[in-house]
Amino acid sequence: MELDNLIEIEPYLPHRKPMLMVDAIVEISAERVVCVFKIEKECVFVQNNQLQEAGLIEHMAQTCSSIMGQTYFENKQTDSSRPIGFISAIKSLTINHLPEVGKLMRTESVLENKFYGDDYTLSTMLVNVVVDNEVIAEGTINLFLQENRNEKI
């Protein structure tokens, strides 16, 4: 697997360790992203030497979110003005097996469609996770992103 010229993930996501579940972006465009994540034993989602389902889903969602996050990165948004986002639906999900500590996941996500509202964006993403040239998980995830107005109540 070619891992030269990796792109730092942190500018594309609001997540930070220990909840950051992507190490770097391998390639990115407006409609496709490929990310990598090496499973470490210290990961909060590791149990019995395996990344658990919740961690795998979070990794998949963060990979998908980086496509949307690049718009905010390009606009040089500050941390306090980055969007608020979450999984609004998991339309389909197949987990063939859980990856073990020490394995490198290569995850590809493709934008299927996107809808823009006044201050929010809905998107549907196709995503698959590969470990050792085998697809271990795949699915279709809906994401909701809303502008963070940073208003105090």
Summary of the structure (lengths in Angstrom):
residues: 153
radius of gyration: 15.1
end to end distance: 48.2
largest distance: 49.4
contacts: 453
relative contact order: 0.20
helix: 18%
strand: 45%
